[in-house]
Amino acid sequence: MALLLKRANCVDPAVGFDQAQMKDILICDGIITRINDSATTTDQTHPDKDFGDIEVYDLDGRLVVPGLMDMHVHLRDPGQEYKEDIVSGARAAAHGGFTAVLAMPNTIPTVDSGAEVGYVLKKASENTLTRIYQAGALTVGLKGQALSEMADMAEAGALAFSDDGQGLQDSGMMRLAMEYAATLDKPVLSHCQVNSLTASGQVNEGLVSTRLGLAGWPAAGEQIMVARDIALAELTGARLHIQHVSTAATVELVRAAKKRGVAVTAEVTPHHLFLSEQALDERYDTNLKMNPPLRTPADTEALQIALVEGVIDCIASDHAPHARHEKALEFELAPFGVIGLETALGLVLSELVSKGRMSLAQLVERMAHAPRRILGLAAVNLAVGSQADLTVIEPDYKWQVNADDFVSRAQNSAFIGRQLIGRASDVFVAGEKSLERGVVKC
């Protein structure tokens, strides 16, 4: 059966919809088959009879954009399914408005061979509508001592390589990894953290760490490795992607590298965009403990500017679920990481779009087009012939972040209680509903 989306207010700068335009979208066999100017009537018919029975779904003027993609999530599967698994993570993605995600390899066992890549992709294809892609580890077991089976993983479907969560400390090994990744035409996703500087760190090194009596995590621990990896990308010709940028100085390193023509891209998380170290206080809220840590208000402002300018290419949640009992430990003992799939879109709409700092067209570029382009995936557009992966947004919907509203297995959000404006109402993957009127269907 074909699906007709009536009164869809379309935004997609890649095809000229820089401003919302009311259209009717016809989907057949998972592909956008026709886009017409929307009729002024709500009549539930369609003049084209070539597609047989047609299900009509009236979007009543809600925004429709190409399906959002999050290129940095942790699904904890295999090995730590009590935190999250492929199915629950896919449901959380749909609830947040995402049609696709890229899973990181720091699982138990590490995804460092084709067999582990195949496990994730097979389980995802059999149990979810969300398109789940996988990154492979750069080194065996994330130990930084021997290269992983990169060609084997690429053959199995890995889109990129990363020692996320650790950072590859040895410069010679990183050079070798970049050279191999370049021959496979896959990007290297770099977790930039110099362990000898950050090993005991808990929060950003500065006034807040001193006041709270917590070990500091200096910004230099990120910036030094960013500078190194940019130099290695210039040397090897590899495509480099800097993960979870958190400092203004890192922004300037990326800006300068792009001006020189280095093949470097970068991402930023909502928590680094919209929270600073000033959120930390004597409550020692472990939901504000993440890697890298929250930085200064000046860093936050620099990140927002860089995102709007395009120096930072995309938004990624770094969705890092943990069980409640793990985050209930003392601050020094609790694990790093916060969830973000279900709040990322609402935060960007509330803090940037609704305040006039970012246009809807820029949101689509940063949250739909850029991640796919970085990973070498086919573009998803509001155009005839494109796969029908679509996100429907209610931009004026007011809601409060509530732990009980999450469909993720975890509740360790840094934004509990935050009032937001704008949320995904529907998600379509290959024309099938994974989210309908705010309810997850898969």
C-alpha positions in Angstrom: 0.0 0.0 0.0 1.2 3.5 -0.9 1.3 6.2 1.8 0.2 9.8 1.2 1.5 12.4 3.6 -0.9 15.4 3.3 -0.1 19.0 4.3 3.6 18.3 5.0 5.4 21.6 5.7 8.7 20.6 4.0 12.2 22.0 4.9 15.3 20.7 3.1 17.9 23.1 1.9 19.5 20.5 -0.3 16.6 20.6 -2.7 15.7 24.3 -2.4 13.2 24.2 0.5 15.1 26.7 2.6 11.8 27.9 4.0 8.9 25.6 4.9 6.8 24.8 1.8 3.4 23.0 2.1 3.5 19.8 0.0 1.8 16.4 -0.3 4.3 13.5 -0.3 3.5 10.2 -1.9 5.5 7.2 -0.8 5.5 3.8 -2.5 7.8 0.8 -1.7 9.8 3.0 0.7 10.7 5.6 -1.9 9.3 9.1 -2.3 7.4 8.8 -5.6 5.7 12.2 -5.9 5.8 15.6 -4.3 2.9 18.0 -5.2 1.8 21.3 -3.9 -0.6 20.6 -1.1 -4.3 20.9 -1.8 -6.1 23.5 0.3 -8.7 20.9 1.1 -8.4 18.0 3.6 -10.1 15.7 1.1 -8.7 12.2 1.7 -8.3 11.3 -2.0 -5.5 11.5 -4.5 -5.9 11.8 -8.3 -3.3 9.2 -9.1 -4.8 5.7 -9.2 -1.6 3.9 -10.4 -0.5 3.0 -6.9 -3.6 1.1 -5.8 -4.8 1.6 -2.3 -3.3 4.6 -0.6 -3.2 5.3 3.1 -3.7 9.0 3.8 -1.9 10.5 6.7 -2.7 14.2 7.4 0.2 16.0 9.0 -1.8 19.2 9.5 1.0 21.5 8.5 3.7 20.0 10.8 7.3 20.3 9.7 8.8 17.5 7.6 12.5 17.2 7.2 14.9 14.5 5.9 15.3 11.8 8.6 17.7 12.9 11.3 20.9 10.9 11.9 23.0 10.7 15.1 26.5 9.6 14.3 27.7 9.0 17.8 25.7 6.7 20.1 26.5 3.9 22.6 24.1 1.0 22.4 26.0 -1.2 24.9 25.2 -4.3 22.9 26.9 -6.7 23.1 27.9 -7.2 26.7 26.1 -4.5 28.8 22.5 -4.9 27.7 21.3 -4.0 31.2 22.2 -0.4 30.3 20.8 -0.4 26.8 20.6 -2.7 23.8 20.1 -2.5 20.1 16.3 -2.6 20.3 15.9 -0.2 23.2 18.4 2.2 21.7 16.5 2.1 18.4 13.3 2.9 20.2 15.0 5.8 21.9 16.3 7.0 18.6 12.8 6.9 17.1 11.3 8.7 20.1 13.9 11.5 19.6 13.2 11.9 15.9 16.1 9.9 14.5 15.9 7.5 11.5 19.5 6.4 11.7 22.4 6.1 14.2 26.0 5.1 14.2 27.0 2.8 17.1 30.4 3.1 18.8 32.6 0.0 19.1 33.5 0.2 22.8 31.3 -2.7 23.8 32.1 -6.0 25.6 33.5 -7.7 23.5 34.9 -4.7 21.5 33.7 -4.5 18.0 37.1 -5.1 16.4 36.3 -7.7 13.8 33.8 -8.5 11.1 32.0 -11.0 13.3 31.0 -8.3 15.9 30.0 -5.9 13.1 27.9 -8.6 11.6 26.2 -9.4 14.9 25.1 -5.8 15.4 23.8 -5.3 11.9 22.0 -8.6 11.8 20.3 -8.0 15.2 19.3 -4.5 14.1 17.9 -5.5 10.7 15.8 -8.3 12.3 14.4 -6.3 15.3 14.2 -2.6 14.6 13.0 -0.1 12.0 15.8 2.4 12.9 18.8 2.2 10.5 21.6 1.2 12.8 25.1 1.5 11.4 28.3 0.4 13.2 31.8 1.8 13.7 34.7 -0.5 14.2 37.6 -0.2 16.6 40.9 1.2 15.4 42.9 -1.2 17.6 42.3 -4.6 19.1 40.3 -4.3 22.3 40.8 -0.5 22.2 44.2 -1.2 23.8 46.2 0.8 21.3 48.8 -1.9 20.7 47.7 -3.7 17.5 45.5 -2.6 14.6 42.1 -4.2 14.4 40.8 -6.2 11.5 39.8 -3.0 9.6 39.4 -4.4 6.1 37.3 -7.3 7.6 35.1 -4.9 9.4 34.7 -2.7 6.3 33.7 -5.7 4.3 31.1 -6.6 7.0 29.6 -3.1 6.8 31.6 -0.8 9.3 31.3 2.8 8.1 34.1 4.3 10.2 36.8 3.5 12.8 37.3 4.8 16.3 38.8 4.0 19.6 36.1 6.0 21.2 36.1 6.2 25.0 39.8 5.7 25.1 41.5 7.8 22.5 44.5 6.2 20.6 47.5 7.5 22.7 50.4 6.3 20.5 51.0 8.7 17.6 52.8 6.1 15.5 49.9 3.7 15.9 47.4 6.5 15.0 49.4 7.2 11.9 49.3 3.6 10.8 45.5 3.4 11.6 44.9 6.5 9.5 46.9 5.1 6.6 44.8 1.9 6.6 41.6 3.8 7.0 42.5 6.0 4.0 43.1 2.9 1.8 39.6 1.8 2.8 38.1 5.3 2.2 36.7 5.3 5.7 36.8 8.2 8.2 38.7 8.0 11.5 36.6 9.2 14.4 38.9 10.6 17.0 38.2 10.7 20.7 40.8 13.4 21.7 42.0 12.8 25.2 45.6 12.7 26.4 45.4 10.2 29.2 48.5 11.4 31.0 46.8 14.8 31.5 43.3 13.6 32.1 43.6 10.3 33.9 42.3 11.4 37.3 40.1 14.3 36.1 36.5 14.5 37.0 35.4 17.9 35.8 36.9 20.8 33.9 40.0 22.1 35.6 39.4 25.6 36.9 37.5 27.5 39.5 34.6 25.0 39.7 36.9 22.0 40.2 38.7 23.9 42.9 35.5 25.0 44.7 34.1 21.5 44.6 37.3 19.7 45.5 37.2 17.5 42.4 40.2 16.6 40.3 40.5 18.8 37.2 40.5 17.8 33.6 42.4 20.4 31.6 41.2 21.6 28.3 44.7 21.0 27.0 44.0 17.3 27.4 41.7 17.6 24.4 43.5 20.3 22.4 46.9 18.6 22.2 45.5 15.4 20.7 43.3 17.4 18.3 46.4 19.2 17.0 48.3 15.9 16.7 45.5 14.2 14.8 45.1 17.1 12.4 48.8 16.9 11.7 48.5 13.2 11.1 45.6 13.7 8.8 47.6 16.1 6.7 50.5 13.6 6.6 48.4 10.5 5.7 45.5 12.1 3.6 43.0 10.3 5.9 39.6 11.7 6.6 39.5 12.8 10.2 36.4 13.5 12.3 36.9 15.1 15.7 34.3 13.7 18.2 32.5 15.8 20.9 34.4 19.0 20.6 34.3 20.9 23.9 36.6 23.8 23.9 37.0 27.1 22.1 40.6 26.4 21.3 39.6 23.1 19.6 37.2 25.1 17.4 40.1 27.3 16.3 42.3 24.3 15.5 39.5 22.8 13.3 38.8 26.2 11.7 42.5 26.7 10.8 42.8 23.1 9.5 39.7 23.5 7.2 41.2 26.7 5.8 44.4 24.8 4.9 42.3 22.2 3.1 42.7 19.3 5.6 40.0 16.7 5.4 38.7 17.3 8.9 35.1 17.5 10.2 33.8 17.8 13.8 30.8 17.2 15.9 29.4 18.8 19.1 27.0 17.4 21.7 23.9 19.2 23.0 25.3 19.0 26.6 28.4 20.8 25.6 26.4 23.4 23.6 23.8 24.1 26.3 25.5 23.4 29.6 28.7 24.7 31.2 30.6 23.8 34.3 28.5 26.4 36.2 25.7 23.8 36.3 27.9 21.8 38.8 27.3 22.5 42.5 27.5 21.0 45.9 24.8 18.4 44.9 27.5 16.6 42.9 24.9 15.5 40.4 26.5 12.6 38.5 24.2 13.3 35.5 26.5 16.2 34.9 29.6 14.0 34.7 30.6 13.3 31.1 33.7 12.8 28.9 34.9 15.4 27.9 33.6 17.4 30.9 31.4 20.5 30.8 33.6 23.5 30.1 33.3 27.2 30.6 30.5 29.6 29.4 33.0 31.1 27.0 33.6 27.6 25.5 29.8 27.0 25.2 29.3 30.3 23.3 32.2 29.5 21.0 30.7 26.1 20.2 27.4 27.5 19.4 28.9 30.1 17.0 31.1 27.5 15.3 28.1 25.2 14.8 26.0 27.9 13.2 29.0 29.0 11.0 29.6 25.4 9.9 33.1 25.1 11.4 31.5 22.3 13.5 29.7 20.2 11.0 27.1 18.3 12.9 25.4 17.6 16.2 25.8 14.2 17.8 24.4 13.1 21.1 27.1 10.8 22.4 24.2 8.9 23.9 25.9 7.0 26.8 23.3 5.1 28.9 24.1 3.8 32.4 22.0 2.0 35.0 20.6 4.0 37.8 22.7 2.2 40.5 25.9 3.1 38.6 25.1 6.8 38.5 24.0 6.7 42.2 27.6 6.3 43.2 29.8 9.0 44.6 30.9 11.5 41.9 34.4 10.2 41.7 33.2 6.6 41.3 30.3 7.1 39.0 30.8 6.4 35.2 31.2 9.2 32.7 28.3 9.7 30.2 24.8 10.9 29.7 21.9 9.9 27.4 20.9 12.3 24.6 18.9 10.7 21.8 15.5 11.7 23.1 16.4 15.4 24.0 18.8 16.5 21.2 16.3 17.7 18.8 14.2 19.5 21.4 17.2 21.2 22.8 18.4 22.5 19.4 14.9 23.7 18.5 14.5 25.4 21.9 18.0 27.0 22.4 19.0 27.8 18.9 16.1 27.8 16.4 13.4 29.4 18.5 15.8 32.1 19.6 16.7 32.9 16.1 20.4 31.8 16.3 19.9 28.9 13.8 17.5 28.4 10.9 15.5 25.3 10.3 17.5 24.8 7.1 20.7 24.8 9.2 19.3 22.3 11.6 18.5 20.0 8.7 22.1 20.4 7.4 23.7 19.7 10.9 21.4 16.9 12.0 20.5 15.1 8.7 22.8 15.8 5.8 26.2 16.3 7.4 26.4 13.0 9.3 25.5 11.0 6.2 28.0 12.9 4.1 30.8 12.4 6.6 30.1 8.7 6.7 29.8 8.3 3.0 26.1 7.3 3.0 23.6 8.2 0.3 21.8 11.5 0.9 18.3 11.5 2.1 16.3 14.3 0.6 12.7 15.5 0.2 12.9 14.7 -3.4 11.4 12.1 -5.8 13.6 8.9 -5.8 15.0 9.4 -2.3 14.4 6.8 0.4 11.4 7.8 2.5 13.2 8.4 5.8 11.5 11.4 7.3 11.2 13.2 10.6 8.1 15.2 11.4 8.4 18.0 13.9 5.9 20.0 16.0 8.0 23.1 16.5 5.7 24.8 19.0 5.1 21.8 21.2 6.0 22.7 24.8 7.2 19.9 27.1 9.4 19.2 30.1 12.2 16.6 30.1 11.0 13.9 32.5 12.8 10.7 33.3 9.6 8.7 33.2 9.1 9.8 29.5 12.2 8.1 28.3 11.9 4.9 26.3 15.6 4.3 26.7 16.5 1.8 29.4 18.6 4.6 31.0 17.5 7.8 32.6 20.9 9.5 33.1 20.0 12.8 31.3 21.7 16.1 32.1 18.5 17.9 31.3 15.9 16.5 33.6 13.4 19.3 34.4 14.4 21.5 31.4 11.5 23.1 29.7 11.7 22.7 25.9 9.8 23.9 22.8 9.7 21.6 19.8 9.7 17.8 19.5 9.4 15.0 16.9 5.8 13.8 16.5 6.3 11.2 13.7 9.2 9.3 12.2 9.1 7.3 8.9 11.8 4.8 7.9 11.4 3.6 4.3 7.9 4.8 4.6 7.1 2.8 7.7 6.1 4.5 11.0 8.6 4.1 13.8 7.0 7.0 15.7 3.3 8.0 15.4 1.9 11.0 17.2 4.7 10.8 19.8 4.3 7.0 20.4 7.0 4.6 19.4 5.7 1.9 17.1 8.7 -0.3 16.7 
